[in-house]
Amino acid sequence: MQVNLVQENGVVVVQPSAAALDASNARAFRDAITPVIDRHERVVLDMSNIDFVDSAGVGAMISSLRRAAERQAQFRLCELRRPVRALFDLMRMHRVFEIHNGRAEALQGIAA
């Protein structure tokens, strides 16, 4: 899976190019984001392109969050589309991840 990286005010914003984060690309997602988390203290995952997430995708994101926690780095999510946000609410993932509505809000929150 390809991810676009943008650095803004010392925060790395990761934006996957795929429309889904599922069993078909969860490993590729982990392979792409792990080095980013290993090199940076503050990471925001911009999910504005993602329309669908399954349990494998959620697992890959939890793995990323754990990796960040091991390094005492910050890992936040932003721009969840409505179906993904509904899934996260149903699974109570909003209690696991810090989720921001927009990129600017995430950048402001992670910089504080």
DOMARKOL-70004 format. One record per residue: x, y, z of N, C-alpha, C in turn; residue number from 1; residue in one letter. Coordinates in Angstrom, 1 decimal. Layout:
+--------+--------+--------+--------+--------+--------+--------+--------+--------+------+-------+
!    n.X !    n.Y !    n.Z !   ca.X !   ca.Y !   ca.Z !    c.X !    c.Y !    c.Z ! donu ! vexro !
+--------+--------+--------+--------+--------+--------+--------+--------+--------+------+-------+
!      X !      Y !      Z !      X !      Y !      Z !      X !      Y !      Z !  NUM !     A !
...
+--------+--------+--------+--------+--------+--------+--------+--------+--------+------+-------+
//
This chain:
+--------+--------+--------+--------+--------+--------+--------+--------+--------+------+-------+
!    n.X !    n.Y !    n.Z !   ca.X !   ca.Y !   ca.Z !    c.X !    c.Y !    c.Z ! donu ! vexro !
+--------+--------+--------+--------+--------+--------+--------+--------+--------+------+-------+
!    0.8 !   -1.2 !    0.0 !    0.0 !    0.0 !    0.0 !    0.9 !    1.2 !    0.0 !    1 !     M !
!    0.5 !    2.2 !   -0.8 !    1.3 !    3.4 !   -0.9 !    0.6 !    4.4 !    0.2 !    2 !     Q !
!    1.5 !    5.1 !    0.8 !    1.1 !    6.2 !    1.7 !    1.8 !    7.4 !    1.3 !    3 !     V !
!    1.1 !    8.5 !    1.4 !    1.7 !    9.9 !    1.2 !    2.0 !   10.4 !    2.6 !    4 !     N !
!    3.2 !   11.0 !    2.6 !    3.7 !   11.6 !    3.9 !    3.9 !   13.1 !    3.7 !    5 !     L !
!    3.4 !   13.8 !    4.6 !    3.5 !   15.3 !    4.6 !    3.9 !   15.7 !    6.0 !    6 !     V !
!    5.0 !   16.5 !    6.1 !    5.4 !   16.9 !    7.4 !    4.9 !   18.4 !    7.6 !    7 !     Q !
!    4.2 !   18.6 !    8.8 !    3.7 !   19.9 !    9.1 !    4.0 !   20.2 !   10.5 !    8 !     E !
!    4.8 !   21.2 !   10.8 !    5.1 !   21.7 !   12.1 !    5.6 !   20.6 !   13.0 !    9 !     N !
!    6.5 !   19.7 !   12.5 !    7.1 !   18.6 !   13.3 !    6.2 !   17.4 !   13.4 !   10 !     G !
!    5.0 !   17.4 !   12.8 !    4.1 !   16.3 !   12.8 !    4.1 !   15.6 !   11.4 !   11 !     V !
!    4.2 !   14.3 !   11.4 !    4.1 !   13.6 !   10.1 !    2.6 !   13.2 !    9.9 !   12 !     V !
!    2.1 !   13.6 !    8.8 !    0.7 !   13.2 !    8.4 !    0.8 !   12.1 !    7.4 !   13 !     V !
!    0.2 !   10.9 !    7.7 !    0.3 !    9.8 !    6.8 !   -1.1 !    9.6 !    6.2 !   14 !     V !
!   -1.2 !    9.6 !    4.8 !   -2.4 !    9.4 !    4.2 !   -2.4 !    8.2 !    3.2 !   15 !     Q !
!   -3.0 !    7.1 !    3.6 !   -3.0 !    6.0 !    2.7 !   -3.7 !    6.3 !    1.4 !   16 !     P !
!   -3.3 !    5.8 !    0.3 !   -3.9 !    6.0 !   -1.0 !   -5.0 !    5.1 !   -1.4 !   17 !     S !
!   -5.1 !    4.0 !   -0.6 !   -6.2 !    3.0 !   -0.9 !   -7.5 !    3.5 !   -0.4 !   18 !     A !
!   -8.6 !    3.0 !   -1.0 !  -10.0 !    3.3 !   -0.5 !  -10.4 !    2.4 !    0.6 !   19 !     A !
!   -9.7 !    1.3 !    0.9 !  -10.1 !    0.4 !    1.9 !   -8.8 !    0.0 !    2.7 !   20 !     A !
!   -9.0 !   -0.3 !    3.9 !   -8.0 !   -0.9 !    4.8 !   -8.6 !   -2.2 !    5.3 !   21 !     L !
!   -8.2 !   -3.3 !    4.7 !   -8.8 !   -4.6 !    4.9 !   -7.8 !   -5.7 !    4.9 !   22 !     D !
!   -8.2 !   -6.9 !    4.9 !   -7.3 !   -8.1 !    4.9 !   -6.4 !   -8.1 !    3.7 !   23 !     A !
!   -6.8 !   -7.5 !    2.6 !   -6.0 !   -7.6 !    1.4 !   -4.8 !   -6.6 !    1.5 !   24 !     S !
!   -4.8 !   -5.6 !    2.3 !   -3.7 !   -4.7 !    2.4 !   -3.2 !   -4.3 !    3.8 !   25 !     N !
!   -3.8 !   -5.0 !    4.8 !   -3.4 !   -4.6 !    6.2 !   -1.9 !   -4.8 !    6.4 !   26 !     A !
!   -1.3 !   -5.9 !    5.9 !    0.1 !   -6.1 !    6.1 !    0.9 !   -5.0 !    5.4 !   27 !     R !
!    0.5 !   -4.7 !    4.2 !    1.2 !   -3.6 !    3.5 !    1.1 !   -2.3 !    4.2 !   28 !     A !
!    0.0 !   -2.0 !    4.8 !   -0.2 !   -0.8 !    5.6 !    0.8 !   -0.8 !    6.8 !   29 !     F !
!    0.8 !   -1.9 !    7.5 !    1.8 !   -2.0 !    8.6 !    3.2 !   -1.8 !    8.2 !   30 !     R !
!    3.5 !   -2.4 !    7.1 !    4.9 !   -2.3 !    6.5 !    5.2 !   -0.9 !    6.1 !   31 !     D !
!    4.2 !   -0.1 !    5.7 !    4.5 !    1.2 !    5.3 !    4.5 !    2.2 !    6.5 !   32 !     A !
!    3.7 !    2.0 !    7.5 !    3.6 !    2.9 !    8.6 !    4.6 !    2.7 !    9.7 !   33 !     I !
!    5.0 !    1.5 !    9.9 !    5.9 !    1.2 !   11.0 !    7.2 !    2.0 !   10.9 !   34 !     T !
!    7.9 !    2.1 !    9.8 !    9.1 !    2.9 !    9.8 !    8.8 !    4.4 !   10.0 !   35 !     P !
!    7.6 !    4.9 !    9.7 !    7.3 !    6.3 !   10.0 !    7.2 !    6.5 !   11.5 !   36 !     V !
!    6.5 !    5.5 !   12.1 !    6.3 !    5.6 !   13.6 !    7.7 !    5.5 !   14.3 !   37 !     I !
!    8.5 !    4.6 !   13.7 !    9.9 !    4.4 !   14.3 !   10.7 !    5.7 !   14.2 !   38 !     D !
!   10.5 !    6.5 !   13.2 !   11.3 !    7.7 !   13.0 !   10.8 !    9.0 !   13.5 !   39 !     R !
!    9.5 !    9.0 !   13.9 !    8.8 !   10.3 !   14.3 !    8.1 !   10.2 !   15.6 !   40 !     H !
!    8.1 !   11.2 !   16.3 !    7.4 !   11.3 !   17.7 !    5.9 !   11.6 !   17.6 !   41 !     E !
!    5.5 !   12.2 !   16.5 !    4.1 !   12.6 !   16.4 !    3.6 !   12.3 !   15.0 !   42 !     R !
!    2.6 !   11.4 !   14.9 !    2.1 !   10.9 !   13.7 !    0.6 !   11.0 !   13.7 !   43 !     V !
!    0.1 !   11.6 !   12.6 !   -1.4 !   11.7 !   12.4 !   -1.7 !   10.8 !   11.1 !   44 !     V !
!   -2.7 !    9.9 !   11.3 !   -3.2 !    9.1 !   10.2 !   -4.4 !    9.8 !    9.6 !   45 !     L !
!   -4.3 !   10.4 !    8.4 !   -5.4 !   11.0 !    7.7 !   -6.1 !   10.0 !    6.9 !   46 !     D !
!   -7.4 !    9.7 !    7.3 !   -8.1 !    8.6 !    6.7 !   -9.2 !    9.1 !    5.7 !   47 !     M !
!   -9.0 !   10.3 !    5.2 !  -10.0 !   10.9 !    4.3 !  -10.2 !   10.1 !    3.0 !   48 !     S !
!   -9.3 !    9.3 !    2.6 !   -9.4 !    8.4 !    1.4 !  -10.1 !    7.1 !    1.6 !   49 !     N !
!  -10.2 !    6.7 !    2.9 !  -10.6 !    5.3 !    3.2 !  -12.2 !    5.3 !    3.5 !   50 !     I !
!  -12.8 !    4.5 !    2.7 !  -14.3 !    4.3 !    2.8 !  -14.6 !    3.0 !    3.5 !   51 !     D !
!  -13.7 !    2.1 !    3.7 !  -14.0 !    0.8 !    4.3 !  -12.9 !    0.3 !    5.1 !   52 !     F !
!  -13.2 !   -0.2 !    6.3 !  -12.2 !   -0.8 !    7.2 !  -12.8 !   -2.1 !    7.8 !   53 !     V !
!  -12.0 !   -3.2 !    7.7 !  -12.5 !   -4.4 !    8.3 !  -11.7 !   -4.7 !    9.6 !   54 !     D !
!  -11.9 !   -5.9 !   10.2 !  -11.2 !   -6.2 !   11.4 !   -9.7 !   -6.3 !   11.2 !   55 !     S !
!   -9.2 !   -6.7 !   10.1 !   -7.8 !   -6.8 !    9.8 !   -7.2 !   -5.3 !    9.7 !   56 !     A !
!   -8.0 !   -4.4 !    9.2 !   -7.5 !   -3.0 !    9.1 !   -7.5 !   -2.4 !   10.5 !   57 !     G !
!   -8.5 !   -2.7 !   11.3 !   -8.5 !   -2.2 !   12.7 !   -7.3 !   -2.7 !   13.4 !   58 !     V !
!   -7.1 !   -4.0 !   13.2 !   -5.9 !   -4.7 !   13.9 !   -4.6 !   -4.0 !   13.5 !   59 !     G !
!   -4.5 !   -3.7 !   12.2 !   -3.2 !   -3.0 !   11.8 !   -3.1 !   -1.6 !   12.4 !   60 !     A !
!   -4.2 !   -0.9 !   12.5 !   -4.2 !    0.4 !   13.2 !   -3.9 !    0.3 !   14.7 !   61 !     M !
!   -4.4 !   -0.7 !   15.3 !   -4.1 !   -0.9 !   16.7 !   -2.6 !   -1.3 !   16.9 !   62 !     I !
!   -2.1 !   -2.1 !   16.0 !   -0.7 !   -2.5 !   16.0 !    0.2 !   -1.2 !   15.9 !   63 !     S !
!   -0.2 !   -0.3 !   15.0 !    0.5 !    1.0 !   14.9 !    0.4 !    1.8 !   16.2 !   64 !     S !
!   -0.8 !    1.8 !   16.8 !   -0.9 !    2.6 !   18.0 !    0.0 !    2.0 !   19.1 !   65 !     L !
!    0.0 !    0.7 !   19.2 !    0.9 !    0.0 !   20.2 !    2.4 !    0.3 !   19.9 !   66 !     R !
!    2.8 !    0.3 !   18.7 !    4.1 !    0.6 !   18.3 !    4.5 !    2.0 !   18.8 !   67 !     R !
!    3.6 !    3.0 !   18.5 !    3.8 !    4.3 !   18.9 !    3.9 !    4.4 !   20.5 !   68 !     A !
!    3.0 !    3.7 !   21.2 !    3.0 !    3.8 !   22.6 !    4.4 !    3.2 !   23.2 !   69 !     A !
!    4.9 !    2.2 !   22.5 !    6.2 !    1.6 !   23.0 !    7.3 !    2.6 !   22.9 !   70 !     E !
!    7.2 !    3.5 !   21.9 !    8.2 !    4.5 !   21.7 !    7.8 !    5.8 !   22.4 !   71 !     R !
!    6.7 !    5.8 !   23.1 !    6.2 !    7.0 !   23.7 !    6.0 !    8.2 !   22.7 !   72 !     Q !
!    5.5 !    7.7 !   21.6 !    5.2 !    8.7 !   20.5 !    3.7 !    8.9 !   20.5 !   73 !     A !
!    3.2 !    9.9 !   19.8 !    1.8 !   10.2 !   19.7 !    1.3 !    9.7 !   18.4 !   74 !     Q !
!    0.1 !    9.1 !   18.4 !   -0.5 !    8.6 !   17.1 !   -2.0 !    8.9 !   17.2 !   75 !     F !
!   -2.4 !    9.7 !   16.2 !   -3.8 !   10.2 !   16.2 !   -4.4 !    9.9 !   14.8 !   76 !     R !
!   -5.8 !    9.9 !   14.8 !   -6.5 !    9.7 !   13.6 !   -7.3 !   10.9 !   13.3 !   77 !     L !
!   -7.5 !   11.2 !   12.0 !   -8.4 !   12.3 !   11.6 !   -9.1 !   11.9 !   10.3 !   78 !     C !
!  -10.1 !   12.7 !   10.0 !  -10.8 !   12.7 !    8.7 !  -11.5 !   11.3 !    8.4 !   79 !     E !
!  -12.1 !   10.7 !    9.5 !  -12.8 !    9.5 !    9.2 !  -14.1 !    9.7 !    8.5 !   80 !     L !
!  -14.3 !    9.0 !    7.4 !  -15.5 !    9.1 !    6.7 !  -16.6 !    8.5 !    7.5 !   81 !     R !
!  -17.9 !    8.8 !    7.1 !  -19.0 !    8.4 !    7.9 !  -19.1 !    6.9 !    8.1 !   82 !     R !
!  -18.9 !    6.0 !    7.1 !  -19.1 !    4.6 !    7.4 !  -18.0 !    4.1 !    8.3 !   83 !     P !
!  -16.8 !    4.6 !    8.2 !  -15.6 !    4.2 !    9.0 !  -15.9 !    4.7 !   10.5 !   84 !     V !
!  -16.3 !    6.0 !   10.6 !  -16.6 !    6.5 !   11.9 !  -17.7 !    5.7 !   12.6 !   85 !     R !
!  -18.7 !    5.3 !   11.9 !  -19.8 !    4.5 !   12.4 !  -19.3 !    3.2 !   13.0 !   86 !     A !
!  -18.4 !    2.6 !   12.2 !  -17.8 !    1.3 !   12.6 !  -17.0 !    1.5 !   13.9 !   87 !     L !
!  -16.2 !    2.6 !   13.9 !  -15.3 !    2.9 !   15.1 !  -16.2 !    3.1 !   16.3 !   88 !     F !
!  -17.3 !    3.8 !   16.1 !  -18.2 !    4.1 !   17.3 !  -18.8 !    2.8 !   17.7 !   89 !     D !
!  -19.3 !    1.9 !   16.8 !  -19.9 !    0.7 !   17.2 !  -18.9 !   -0.2 !   17.9 !   90 !     L !
!  -17.6 !   -0.2 !   17.5 !  -16.6 !   -1.1 !   18.1 !  -15.9 !   -0.4 !   19.3 !   91 !     M !
!  -16.4 !    0.8 !   19.6 !  -15.9 !    1.6 !   20.7 !  -14.4 !    2.0 !   20.5 !   92 !     R !
!  -14.0 !    2.1 !   19.3 !  -12.6 !    2.4 !   19.0 !  -12.3 !    3.9 !   19.4 !   93 !     M !
!  -13.3 !    4.7 !   19.5 !  -13.1 !    6.1 !   20.0 !  -12.5 !    6.1 !   21.4 !   94 !     H !
!  -12.6 !    5.0 !   22.1 !  -12.0 !    4.9 !   23.4 !  -10.6 !    4.5 !   23.4 !   95 !     R !
!  -10.2 !    3.9 !   22.2 !   -8.8 !    3.5 !   22.1 !   -7.9 !    4.5 !   21.4 !   96 !     V !
!   -8.5 !    5.1 !   20.3 !   -7.7 !    6.1 !   19.5 !   -8.2 !    7.5 !   19.9 !   97 !     F !
!   -7.3 !    8.4 !   19.7 !   -7.7 !    9.8 !   19.7 !   -8.1 !   10.2 !   18.3 !   98 !     E !
!   -9.3 !   10.6 !   18.1 !   -9.9 !   10.8 !   16.8 !  -10.2 !   12.3 !   16.7 !   99 !     I !
!   -9.8 !   12.9 !   15.6 !  -10.1 !   14.3 !   15.3 !  -10.9 !   14.4 !   14.1 !  100 !     H !
!  -11.8 !   15.4 !   14.0 !  -12.7 !   15.5 !   12.8 !  -11.8 !   16.0 !   11.6 !  101 !     N !
!  -11.0 !   16.9 !   11.8 !  -10.2 !   17.5 !   10.6 !   -8.7 !   17.4 !   10.9 !  102 !     G !
!   -7.9 !   17.6 !    9.8 !   -6.5 !   17.5 !    9.9 !   -6.0 !   18.7 !   10.8 !  103 !     R !
!   -6.5 !   19.9 !   10.6 !   -6.0 !   21.0 !   11.4 !   -6.2 !   20.8 !   12.8 !  104 !     A !
!   -7.4 !   20.2 !   13.2 !   -7.7 !   19.9 !   14.6 !   -6.7 !   18.9 !   15.1 !  105 !     E !
!   -6.4 !   17.9 !   14.4 !   -5.4 !   16.8 !   14.8 !   -4.0 !   17.4 !   15.0 !  106 !     A !
!   -3.6 !   18.3 !   14.1 !   -2.3 !   18.9 !   14.2 !   -2.2 !   19.8 !   15.4 !  107 !     L !
!   -3.3 !   20.5 !   15.6 !   -3.3 !   21.4 !   16.8 !   -3.3 !   20.6 !   18.1 !  108 !     Q !
!   -4.1 !   19.5 !   18.1 !   -4.2 !   18.7 !   19.3 !   -2.9 !   17.9 !   19.6 !  109 !     G !
!   -2.2 !   17.5 !   18.6 !   -1.0 !   16.7 !   18.8 !    0.2 !   17.6 !   19.1 !  110 !     I !
!    0.1 !   18.8 !   18.7 !    1.2 !   19.8 !   19.0 !    1.2 !   20.3 !   20.4 !  111 !     A !
!    0.0 !   20.2 !   21.0 !   -0.1 !   20.8 !   22.4 !    0.5 !   19.9 !   23.4 !  112 !     A !
+--------+--------+--------+--------+--------+--------+--------+--------+--------+------+-------+
//
